[in-house]
């Protein structure tokens, strides 16, 4: 089946507008994913996600990012996706809206009425302003762990145990102690208690 103008414009946005900047940084492209993987066990990814509610004539999409830590993957799934990792495999995940600091989820709309140049300019500006600077700071596993320690988000058992496994034992223990001292959620407390033995 021939693609509609809307589908062709979306493909052009991904391959002609966004992809060159990531290609120049050593990323590999698979579909609507731009992925960088370092054999030392970490990676970063950009996923251009289409809404499930769109169709051939109206595409709603957003930009997801992920920071991948192979050790975290191994601990929590029993496998390592390595260079095949996807955004859901990532320990840290953030959409463009969150990276912008707005606190709002951002979805872009591409329809037959959309002026392509206006939309392209908006998406490109958001990627250049928020996505690339964030990912460009993640130059090593250590940079990812330091970012995680600075933000303490996600404040999950997986994140804390990953910090511990990556060599930051004291910081992980302190983070766990702080979570146990401040949480009012029974579920969160149980999750924190579940890793106390691991961090002992």
PANU-258290 format. One record per residue: x, y, z of N, C-alpha, C in turn; residue in one letter. Coordinates in steps of 0.02 Angstrom, whole numbers, plus 32768, in hexadecimal, padded with zeros to 4 digits. Layout:
// PANU-258290
XYZXYZXYZA/...
***
This chain:
// PANU-258290
802A7FC58000800080008000802C803F8000X/801C806D7FD4804280AB7FD1803880D48010X/806E80F580258069811F8060804581608050X/802281798083800081B9807C803381F18082X/801E822E806F804A82688077805F827280C0X/8030826580EE8040826C81358076823A814AX/806F81FD813480A281CA814480E581DB8126X/80E581F480E98123820780C88144824280EBX/811C82718103813882AB812781558295816AX/81348265818A814F824B81C98193822981BDX/819681FF818A81D581DD8179820C820F816AX/81FA82448147822B827881368244829A8176X/821782A781A4822B82C781E3825E829C8208X/8251825A820A827D822D822F82C18226820BX/82BF821781CA82FD820581A783258241818EX/830382768179832682AF815C833482E6818EX/830582F181BD830C832981EB83318315822BX/831B82DF824B833782CD828D8374829F828AX/8372826E825E83A6823B825E83ED82558253X/83FA82848226844082998219846782AE8257X/844882D28285846C82E982C1848182AE82EDX/8457827A82F0846782408318849A821382F4X/8492820D82B484C381E6828C850982018295X/850E82448295854F8264829D856E825682E2X/854482428312855C82348356856781E98361X/856381C1832D8572817A83328537814D8343X/84FA8168834084BF813F834C84B281128310X/848D80DC831C847580B082E6842880B882E3X/840D80B282A783C580BB829E83A380788291X/836E806C82B58343803282A982FB804A82ACX/82DA804D8272829780678271829580AF828AX/826D80BC82BD826880FF82DA82928106831AX/82C480DB832182F280DD835B833780F18344X/8356811F8369839D8130836083C08119839FX/83EF80EA8397840D80CA83D1845980CF83D0X/847580E0840B84BE80E0841584CD80AD844BX/84F9807E843D850C804D8470855880498476X/8570804C84B485B7804684C285C37FFF84DEX/85F57FDC84C486037F9784DC86137F938527X/86217FCD8546862E7FCC858E85ED7FC485B7X/85B57FBF859485777FAD85B785467FE585C4X/8544801685988513804B85A084FF8065855BX/84C88089855984B180A38519847D80D98522X/846980F784EA8435812A84EA840D812284AAX/83CE813584AF83A181298476836E81618471X/835A816E84338323819C842482F0817383FEX/82B281778414827B815383F38245818583DFX/82368187839F820081B1838681C181868388X/8197819283BA815E816783C7811E818283AAX/80FE815A837F80BD816C8365808781588396X/80548181839C801A817083C57FF4813683A4X/7FDB810983CE7FB380D183B57F7080E78399X/7F5D812683A77F1B813E83937F1C8162834FX/7F56816683307F5A818882EF7F46815982B7X/7F498174827A7F3B814A823F7F6781648206X/7F58814D81C97F81815F818F7F7D81A8817DX/7F4B81CB81977F40821181847F4A824181BFX/7F59822681F97F64825082347F93822B8264X/7FCF8245826B8002822582968012825382D1X/80088239830C801C825C8349805B82388363X/808E825E837480CC823E838980F0826783BEX/811D824583E2814682678414818E824D840EX/81BB826A84358202825784348214823C8479X/822681FC847C823C81DD84BA828881D684BBX/82A581DA84F782EC81CB84FE82F581968534X/832C8172852F833B814085628386813B856DX/839A812D85AB83DF812085BD83E380D885D5X/840C80B185B3840E806885BF844C805585E7X/8443802A8619847B800F864084757FC3863EX/84A57FA2861F84A27F5A8615849E7F358658X/84C27F4D868B84C17F2C86CC847B7F2E86EAX/84577F6486E184127F6986F983E67F3786D5X/83EF7F32869483C97F03866B83D57EBB8684X/84147EAB869084267E6786A684077E5786E9X/840B7E87871883F27E7C875B83A67E71875DX/83827E96873483397E98873A83147E6F8706X/83367E5B86D183147E31869F83377DEF8694X/83757DE986AD839A7DAC86A383BA7DA6865EX/83B87DDC863883D77DDB85F583F77E1F85EAX/841C7E2485B384387E6585A084277E718556X/83FF7EA3854983EC7EB2850484267ECF84DDX/84557EEF850184917F0D84E3847E7F3984A7X/849F7F2E846D84947F5D8435844F7F588416X/84257F2A842E83E07F24841583AE7F438446X/83C67F66847983977F8184AB83667FB3848CX/832B7FB684AA82F87FE6849582EA801684CEX/82C3804984C082B6807C84F38296805F8532X/8267802E852D824B8011856B827D7FEB8595X/82B67FD7857882EB7FB3859D83157FE285C7X/830C802385BF8338805485DE832780628627X/835A806D864F8352807D8695833580C3869DX/834C80F28675833381378677830F81458636X/82D1815C863B82A9816B8600828A81B08609X/828C81D785D48270821B85D8825882318593X/821D824E85928202826A8554821882B2854DX/821182CB85108228830F850182068343852EX/81C78338853F81A48368856B81C4836D85AFX/81D9833585CA81FA8335860C823F83558607X/8263834785D182A6836585C882A283B085C1X/826A83C985A782638411859E8256843585E0X/8244840E86148236842C865581EF8445865BX/81C6843B86288181845486298154842B8657X/816783EB8660813C83BF8688810083A58662X/80FB83B9862280C283A385F980DB837285C4X/80B2833F85B780C18311858180B78336853FX/80E6832F851180E2835284D180D7831F8499X/80A083288475809283008439808B832F83FEX/80A8831C83C780A58343838A80708325835CX/804D8350833780178339830C8029834682C3X/80258311829C8032831682547FF482FD822EX/7FD2832B820D7F96831A81E77F9C833781A1X/7F68832D817A7F69834781367F6583948135X/7F4F83B1816E7F4B83F981727F8A841A818FX/7FB783F081AA7FF4840A81C88021842A8194X/803D846381A580718481817B80B3845F818FX/80CE843381658108840A8179814284338194X/8152846A8173818D84918187818684AC81CEX/814984BE81E1813E84D98225814884A28259X/812C8467824B8134842F8279817D8419827CX/819D8412824381E383FD8242820E842C826CX/8201846D82658229849F82898220849682D5X/81E1848A82E981D38481833181F58443834DX/81EF840A8329820D83CB8341825983D28342X/827583ED830D82BE83F5830982D784218342X/82B38458834F82C78486838582C6846383C8X/8292843B83D5828D8417841582C483E4841DX/82D483C183E78309838E83EA834D83B083F5X/835A83E783D2839A840A83D983A0842A841FX/836884448439836A84698478836A843B84B5X/8345840484B2833B83DA84EE8358839484E8X/834D837384B08361832C84AB83AC832484A2X/83C883458471840F833C8463843C8352849DX/8431838C84BC845D839F84F4845A836C852DX/841F8352853B8418831F8570843F82E0855FX/843582C6852384588288851084A382948506X/84B682CE84EE84FD82DC84E2852582DD8524X/850382EB855C852682EA859D853582A385B5X/851282738599851A822D85AF8550820C8585X/858F8216859A85C88200857385E881C0858EX/85CC81A685C585E8816A85E485B6814D8615X/85C48110862C859A80F28660859C811C869FX/85D7813686AF85DE816086EA85B3819E86E5X/85AF81BC86AA858581F886A1853C81E886ADX/852681AD869784E0819986A284D4818F86ECX/8502816D870F84F98160875684FA81A2877EX/852681CF876C85298210878E84E882378783X/84CE82348746848E82548738845682368762X/845681F48767842481D1878F842981E487D8X/846681E887F1847081FB8837845B82438844X/8466826E8813845482B4881A840982BE881BX/83E5829A87F1839C82A287EB83768274881BX/8395823A882A837382068851832E81F58834X/832C81F487F482F081DF87CF830581B38795X/82E78178878E82B1815E87B882CC814987FDX/82A38152883082B9813F887482A180F88881X/82B780CA885782A18085885982D780588876X/82C2801D888B82F17FEB88A483237FD9886CX/830C7FD7882F83377FC787F6836E7FFC87EFX/835B803B87F4838C807187EC83C0806E8824X/83AA8066886183D98066889A8407802A8897X/83ED7FEF888784187FB4888484487FB98849X/84347FDB881484607FE487DB849B801287EEX/848B8048881184C08075882984F2804E8854X/84D98023887F85037FFA88AA852F7FCB8880X/85107FA9885085357F78882785697F9A87FBX/85607FDA87EC85907FFE87C285C8801F87EAX/85CC800E882A86058023885285FA805D8881X/85BD8074888785AE80AD88B28587809488F0X/85AA806A891785888048894F856F80788985X/859980A7899A858480D489D0854B810189BAX/854F811A897D85198145896384D8811E895EX/84DC80DF894A84A080B68945848280A9898AX/84AD809A89BB8493808E89FF847380CD8A1BX/849181078A0F847481458A27843181548A06X/842E814889C683F0815289A183B8812689BDX/83CA80E789C9839980B889E5838280CF8A2AX/83B180E48A5383A080FC8A96837281388A93X/837F81668A64835681A18A5C830F818F8A45X/830A815F8A1882C881498A0082A0812A8A39X/82C181008A61829F80DF8A98828981118ACEX/82B181468AD582A281788B09826A81A88AF4X/825E81AE8AB4822E81E18A9E81EF81C68A7DX/81EF81888A6681B5816F8A41817881658A70X/813E81748A5580FF81678A7980D781318A55X/80F581158A2080D380E189F980E9809C8A11X/80B880738A2280C8802F8A3880E980078A00X/80D0800F89C380EC7FEB898A81357FFF897EX/81428040898081868058897581B4803F89ADX/819C804089EA81C480278A2281D57FDE8A18X/81A57FB68A0281B17F6F89F681E67F6589C0X/81E27F8E898C82147F8A895682597F9B8970X/825D7FCE899A829E7FE289B682B97FAC89E5X/828D7F908A0E82A17F5A8A3C82BC7F1E8A16X/82A07F1389D982B37ED889B382FC7ED9899DX/831C7F13899B83627F16898483937F2389BDX/837A7F2789FB83A87F348A3383DF7EFF8A37X/83CC7EC08A2E83FE7E8A8A3384327E8F89FBX/841C7EA589C1844A7EAB8988847F7EE08995X/84697F1689B884967F4E89C584BE7F478A06X/84B37F128A2A84D47F098A6B851F7EFE8A62X/
***
